[in-house]
């Protein structure tokens, strides 16, 4: 059982480049989300999805796009990378829309924008 | 609005001594509360959660937390620290009906031999 799988684990981008962070889960979870982790700030929600075809913005959505064409996959797109997007990104999933259920996290993607 | 304050950014204990990681929360409604642990270069793992059942919650690896509504606290404790407990710990709050978790800023636990 793979759980939540994120790729790549590490990435270096130049300012202005675009890229997609991949996230896949094999638990048939309906709720998926993306967070960024910055020192001293915990995790902050970027975007989330409550099911295939449904996405919404979180706390810090600017500069990021998402889509959810299948239950399993929830990619995060950086449209034009900026140094302020240097961070560790985590994808999470849970079986219910109710946020009192356990969230399962991927291993993270460490992104550096130079 | 919901918010979480972890009162210590770093805690250092000796192996075999008790651990106390402090968390206060603010919530307009009946919250669900969680503690997650993050080992270096790893994802987050759930330690325990409170969802309005028993106020004393037992988690994995000997950790437990007590929900105190009057003090709006959800402190994490362990009677005896082990070297493998060295990690970062996050207190997390969620209100019923909201679609997002709110994370505290984290507490880094060091365990000295």
Interface residues (C-beta under 8 A of the other chain):
Chain A: X4 X31 X33 X35 X40 X41 X42 X43 X44 X45 X48 X50 X56 X58 X59 X90 X92 X97 X98 X99 X100 X102 X103 X105 X106 X107 X108
Chain B: X4 X9 X32 X34 X36 X41 X42 X43 X44 X45 X46 X49 X51 X90 X94 X95 X96 X98 X99 X100 X101 X103 X104 X105 X106
